Structure formats: C-alpha cells, structure tokens
Amino acid sequence: MRWIYYIGLISICALPLEARSLIFASLPYKNNTGIVEDFAPMFRYLERDLNRSVEFRFEPSYQKLIADFIDDKIDIAYMGPLPTLALMKQDASALPVVTFNDAKGKNGYRCVLVKFTPDMLELEHPQTLKVALTEPLSTCGYFSTAPLVQTYANAPLSTMHYRYIHKHDEVALAVLRGEFHLGGMKESIAESYRSLGLEIIAYSPIVPSFALILNTKTLSSEQIEAIRTRLLNAPAKEYASWGKEISWGVQAVHPDTYRHMQLFFDMESIPQEGNF
C-alpha cells in the first residue's frame, strides 16, 4: 500500500502551483452581490484564455481605488472617464482597453442637473441653494455639475451649499426628499426616477463610457492582449448575458477617446469636501 501513497504524493507535487487570482475592483454602484452577478459571466468568459480566477473587491471611493491600483493591489478596474484620467495622470501603467456601449449601441453618456418638479427655485438668491453631488472624482460630480449649475442659475457652484453624498441613487433620493434643491448625476439614473417627480433641467456634453482598466505592471502583455481581443470579439449572445450596464457590447479605447475631457481636466481644482 505504501507504493500507492508515494505515487499519489509524486502526482500532487507534479501539479503546477496555482497562480494567484486576479483582483477586479469597482465602486459599489449597487449592492455587492449585484455587481458580482453583473461581471461574473464576463470574467468566466475571459478566464478560459487567462487560466486565472478573478476575485472581486469593492472600494469605498475612487481615491482609494486609485491608490490601491498604483500600489499594484488591483489588476483590473471598472471606472468612469474622470477617475480613469486621474489614474492615468498618476500611473502610466494604467491602460484602459475597452469602453461599454449603452442599450442603444452608443458609446458615451451624459451627466445631468436635476430638481424636484414641483419646486420653484429662488434663482435670484443662488447662495440659498443646496446641491447634492456624487463623490469628488465622479464624472457626474463637481466636474460636470459645476458648469451645469453655472449655466442654469447664472452663479458659481462654489457660492452655493454643496455636499458629496456619493451614489447617484442617493443624490436622486435626497433631491426627491427635499433635502437638496439640485443634484448632479448620470442621465440614465435620473431617467429611472422621472416617475417620482425628478426633473432633468440641464445636460452635459457626452463623455466616454465606463471603461475596463488593466494594470500593465501586474498583467503580462499576453494577458492584456487576450483580454482586449476576447472582449472586442465577444459575440452578442455572449455579452447579452452580462450585467445590464455592460451587456451591449464594447468599443476599443483609442488615444483620442479622452481628448476632449483632457482639454478642461483640472483635478486639483475639484474640492475634496463639501462646504456645509
């Protein structure tokens, strides 16, 4: 019987050591289980070529996600255009490879300014207005809301009361509850609250869609090319099974994808905290 033991031991030792899991990170744009359900089918599709499992991580803010990416604690990230630019500005190893289409097959989205429909705002006294924002590095946060507020109220956002309350849905609900007069968020999310009385009063220019960002320090060139190629060649029947936000196909990121945003991108000018 001893020879069976030794044969088994030799067989186990001959197996290759399992490579570590790839770390995928996202902000919790919905509950964590929902995000796993959105992305798990996509990563199962990619794992066939990568021969690596994927571990999910949820960061509390873009600042934390970016810091962990720079420290090589993250291999793949899902981010909007503003934090993608912020990351690329700080870390040359960050490589956006694809952006995700919307339900109409278009690539890009708009941020909007909203209010509760019945509210009559006192625009002649803009300093009394309260504005709800998503987090500092959110594309639809201060970055997009400030110019929309300036145009709508003819006054700078900095002269009003504003506060970061993070998630887009929370901004919508805070405006509907009457806690804020105005709010900035993604158009698709605002549309989902129209039936409750949320009114879109201003639109931003189109910005690039959310992207998949790869860490070129922790992923090999072969892995990066495999991810890029597999995603760009995914058939419709494959990506249709992925989560709602990523189930309409992808487009390759090109050098000019973020060019128009870079022309007026000034991360240092974005306040990191609200003023009340």
C-alpha positions as a printed NumPy array, in Angstrom:
array([[  0.   ,   0.   ,   0.   ],
       [  2.975,   2.26 ,   0.644],
       [  3.758,   2.48 ,  -3.081],
       [  0.266,   3.893,  -3.695],
       [  0.985,   6.634,  -1.152],
       [  4.255,   7.605,  -2.863],
       [  2.705,   7.613,  -6.329],
       [ -0.045,   9.894,  -5.05 ],
       [  2.472,  12.211,  -3.406],
       [  4.549,  12.438,  -6.584],
       [  1.439,  13.223,  -8.613],
       [  0.443,  16.052,  -6.273],
       [  3.948,  17.54 ,  -6.299],
       [  3.974,  17.444, -10.088],
       [  0.927,  19.703, -10.305],
       [  1.759,  23.357, -11.091],
       [  1.283,  25.831,  -8.284],
       [ -1.996,  27.66 ,  -8.714],
       [ -1.469,  31.223,  -9.88 ],
       [ -2.943,  33.923,  -7.67 ],
       [ -6.357,  35.281,  -8.506],
       [ -6.665,  38.485, -10.491],
       [ -8.14 ,  41.326,  -8.441],
       [-11.01 ,  43.228, -10.042],
       [-12.156,  46.422,  -8.322],
       [-15.169,  48.668,  -8.669],
       [-17.046,  51.19 ,  -6.613],
       [-20.248,  49.737,  -5.146],
       [-22.602,  51.373,  -7.671],
       [-25.205,  48.891,  -6.428],
       [-25.118,  46.193,  -3.743],
       [-22.016,  43.997,  -3.895],
       [-23.934,  40.86 ,  -4.839],
       [-25.449,  42.697,  -7.787],
       [-22.034,  43.747,  -9.084],
       [-20.71 ,  40.192,  -8.847],
       [-23.753,  38.994, -10.78 ],
       [-23.096,  41.694, -13.423],
       [-19.425,  40.895, -14.01 ],
       [-19.088,  37.194, -13.153],
       [-20.316,  36.   , -16.602],
       [-17.832,  38.311, -18.328],
       [-14.931,  37.042, -16.255],
       [-15.937,  33.413, -16.764],
       [-15.699,  34.191, -20.476],
       [-12.214,  35.697, -20.007],
       [-10.926,  33.009, -17.638],
       [-10.91 ,  30.479, -20.463],
       [ -7.922,  32.269, -22.023],
       [ -6.332,  33.699, -18.874],
       [ -6.399,  30.457, -16.869],
       [ -6.807,  32.628, -13.779],
       [ -9.711,  33.102, -11.415],
       [-10.942,  36.603, -10.566],
       [-11.515,  37.966,  -7.073],
       [-13.886,  40.915,  -6.583],
       [-13.011,  43.922,  -4.433],
       [-15.261,  46.903,  -3.698],
       [-13.608,  50.21 ,  -2.885],
       [-15.373,  52.944,  -0.875],
       [-14.14 ,  55.774,  -3.121],
       [-12.283,  56.447,  -6.334],
       [ -9.422,  57.882,  -4.282],
       [ -8.966,  54.521,  -2.539],
       [ -9.353,  52.57 ,  -5.77 ],
       [ -6.715,  54.7  ,  -7.487],
       [ -4.312,  54.412,  -4.528],
       [ -4.63 ,  50.615,  -4.492],
       [ -4.199,  50.421,  -8.27 ],
       [ -0.982,  52.455,  -8.032],
       [  0.225,  50.104,  -5.255],
       [ -0.412,  47.128,  -7.587],
       [ -3.147,  45.72 ,  -5.348],
       [ -5.566,  45.807,  -8.275],
       [ -5.174,  44.152, -11.682],
       [ -8.411,  45.24 , -13.373],
       [-10.724,  48.155, -12.581],
       [-14.077,  49.443, -13.816],
       [-14.225,  53.238, -13.775],
       [-15.849,  56.273, -15.323],
       [-13.875,  58.689, -17.52 ],
       [-12.847,  61.256, -14.89 ],
       [-11.282,  58.779, -12.436],
       [ -9.719,  56.988, -15.405],
       [ -7.977,  60.212, -16.393],
       [ -6.972,  60.856, -12.785],
       [ -5.452,  57.376, -12.568],
       [ -3.631,  57.686, -15.894],
       [ -2.244,  61.034, -14.781],
       [ -0.688,  59.394, -11.717],
       [  0.212,  55.947, -13.057],
       [  1.481,  55.274, -16.57 ],
       [  0.815,  51.563, -16.114],
       [ -2.97 ,  52.126, -16.185],
       [ -4.302,  51.046, -19.579],
       [ -7.985,  51.48 , -20.492],
       [ -8.724,  48.848, -23.132],
       [-12.472,  48.966, -23.822],
       [-15.497,  51.105, -23.038],
       [-19.003,  49.664, -22.775],
       [-21.894,  50.6  , -25.065],
       [-25.339,  51.583, -23.832],
       [-28.654,  49.888, -24.65 ],
       [-28.904,  51.841, -27.905],
       [-25.467,  50.681, -29.02 ],
       [-23.969,  54.113, -28.438],
       [-20.727,  54.682, -26.596],
       [-20.801,  57.548, -24.112],
       [-23.234,  59.109, -21.686],
       [-24.335,  62.451, -20.279],
       [-24.454,  63.892, -16.808],
       [-27.491,  65.933, -15.835],
       [-28.674,  68.52 , -13.356],
       [-31.96 ,  67.647, -11.662],
       [-34.555,  69.104,  -9.33 ],
       [-37.899,  68.002,  -7.897],
       [-40.563,  69.004, -10.428],
       [-42.888,  70.971,  -8.082],
       [-40.059,  73.033,  -6.581],
       [-39.904,  76.7  ,  -7.562],
       [-36.274,  77.616,  -7.016],
       [-35.201,  81.106,  -5.988],
       [-32.545,  81.617,  -8.625],
       [-32.261,  85.296,  -7.694],
       [-30.742,  84.085,  -4.397],
       [-28.403,  81.273,  -5.53 ],
       [-26.478,  81.34 ,  -2.249],
       [-29.505,  79.711,  -0.593],
       [-29.493,  76.689,  -2.9  ],
       [-28.306,  73.279,  -1.726],
       [-26.714,  70.966,  -4.286],
       [-26.208,  67.19 ,  -3.879],
       [-23.142,  65.697,  -5.56 ],
       [-21.695,  62.279,  -6.168],
       [-18.123,  61.853,  -4.942],
       [-15.249,  64.231,  -5.849],
       [-13.762,  62.087,  -8.645],
       [-17.109,  61.017, -10.081],
       [-17.52 ,  62.322, -13.632],
       [-21.052,  63.487, -12.813],
       [-19.929,  65.061,  -9.538],
       [-18.428,  68.527,  -9.149],
       [-16.653,  68.19 , -12.508],
       [-19.846,  68.104, -14.597],
       [-22.31 ,  69.681, -12.18 ],
       [-20.402,  72.943, -11.674],
       [-20.753,  74.123, -15.318],
       [-24.38 ,  72.955, -15.443],
       [-25.214,  74.931, -12.296],
       [-23.372,  77.987, -13.624],
       [-25.464,  77.948, -16.791],
       [-28.776,  77.188, -15.098],
       [-28.526,  79.53 , -12.112],
       [-26.068,  82.055, -13.542],
       [-23.944,  81.642, -10.414],
       [-20.907,  79.503,  -9.486],
       [-21.477,  76.278,  -7.609],
       [-18.845,  77.453,  -5.121],
       [-21.234,  80.181,  -3.905],
       [-23.942,  77.621,  -3.073],
       [-24.18 ,  74.928,  -0.398],
       [-22.954,  71.62 ,  -1.8  ],
       [-22.243,  68.246,  -0.271],
       [-20.91 ,  64.921,  -1.53 ],
       [-23.323,  62.077,  -0.84 ],
       [-21.602,  59.578,  -3.13 ],
       [-24.004,  57.275,  -5.004],
       [-26.123,  58.555,  -7.892],
       [-29.256,  56.948,  -6.492],
       [-28.675,  58.671,  -3.159],
       [-28.434,  62.032,  -4.936],
       [-31.762,  61.384,  -6.664],
       [-33.471,  60.378,  -3.425],
       [-32.017,  63.315,  -1.494],
       [-33.474,  65.742,  -4.058],
       [-36.835,  63.942,  -4.033],
       [-36.95 ,  64.103,  -0.229],
       [-36.416,  67.858,  -0.357],
       [-33.033,  67.77 ,   1.384],
       [-31.381,  69.452,  -1.627],
       [-32.697,  71.786,  -4.307],
       [-30.449,  70.457,  -7.098],
       [-28.395,  67.37 ,  -7.822],
       [-25.916,  66.094, -10.373],
       [-25.958,  62.507, -11.648],
       [-25.812,  60.181, -14.627],
       [-28.664,  60.688, -17.106],
       [-29.766,  57.043, -17.146],
       [-30.177,  57.022, -13.375],
       [-32.084,  60.307, -13.38 ],
       [-34.423,  58.89 , -16.011],
       [-35.283,  55.989, -13.726],
       [-36.616,  58.458, -11.128],
       [-38.696,  60.612, -13.504],
       [-41.92 ,  58.873, -12.489],
       [-41.334,  60.023,  -8.902],
       [-41.043,  63.653,  -9.945],
       [-37.344,  64.057, -10.663],
       [-36.895,  66.613, -13.458],
       [-33.839,  66.929, -15.675],
       [-33.116,  70.623, -16.218],
       [-29.678,  70.597, -17.89 ],
       [-27.455,  68.166, -19.8  ],
       [-23.666,  67.916, -20.04 ],
       [-21.803,  67.138, -23.269],
       [-21.356,  63.416, -23.961],
       [-18.438,  61.866, -22.054],
       [-16.772,  58.487, -22.75 ],
       [-18.453,  55.412, -21.304],
       [-17.162,  53.463, -18.316],
       [-14.002,  51.552, -19.13 ],
       [-12.128,  48.426, -18.133],
       [ -8.656,  49.488, -16.934],
       [ -5.765,  46.998, -16.901],
       [ -2.627,  47.192, -14.769],
       [  0.298,  46.65 , -17.151],
       [  2.669,  46.076, -14.213],
       [  0.786,  43.06 , -12.888],
       [ -0.6  ,  41.63 , -16.14 ],
       [  1.59 ,  40.263, -18.898],
       [  1.379,  41.576, -22.436],
       [ -0.118,  38.213, -23.436],
       [ -2.836,  38.52 , -20.789],
       [ -3.615,  42.092, -21.8  ],
       [ -3.922,  41.16 , -25.458],
       [ -6.086,  38.155, -24.562],
       [ -8.472,  40.342, -22.55 ],
       [ -8.644,  43.001, -25.255],
       [ -9.158,  40.515, -28.083],
       [-11.709,  38.379, -26.262],
       [-13.817,  41.393, -25.302],
       [-13.715,  43.034, -28.725],
       [-14.659,  39.751, -30.4  ],
       [-17.329,  38.666, -27.924],
       [-20.487,  37.641, -29.803],
       [-23.778,  39.317, -28.938],
       [-25.174,  36.109, -27.435],
       [-22.224,  36.116, -25.023],
       [-22.265,  39.716, -23.776],
       [-26.069,  39.768, -23.645],
       [-25.754,  37.551, -20.55 ],
       [-23.546,  40.069, -18.727],
       [-24.893,  42.717, -16.328],
       [-27.236,  45.479, -17.503],
       [-24.519,  48.17 , -17.669],
       [-22.123,  46.006, -19.722],
       [-24.419,  43.844, -21.854],
       [-24.488,  45.871, -25.081],
       [-21.001,  45.328, -26.475],
       [-17.732,  47.225, -26.249],
       [-15.542,  49.583, -28.214],
       [-11.764,  49.808, -28.199],
       [-10.195,  52.742, -26.375],
       [ -8.167,  54.95 , -28.735],
       [ -5.618,  57.68 , -27.956],
       [ -8.243,  60.365, -28.632],
       [-11.039,  58.76 , -26.551],
       [-10.486,  61.136, -23.631],
       [ -9.016,  64.052, -25.585],
       [-11.922,  66.486, -25.248],
       [-12.073,  65.886, -21.49 ],
       [ -8.353,  66.444, -21.095],
       [ -8.726,  69.926, -22.572],
       [-10.537,  71.111, -19.439],
       [ -9.488,  68.471, -16.928],
       [ -8.089,  70.004, -13.744],
       [ -8.289,  67.511, -10.89 ],
       [ -6.602,  69.857,  -8.445],
       [ -9.425,  72.373,  -8.727],
       [-12.099,  69.893,  -7.579],
       [-12.908,  70.378,  -3.878],
       [-12.42 ,  67.185,  -1.907],
       [-15.119,  68.032,   0.641],
       [-18.464,  69.795,   0.65 ],
       [-18.844,  73.273,   2.13 ],
       [-21.615,  72.607,   4.647]])
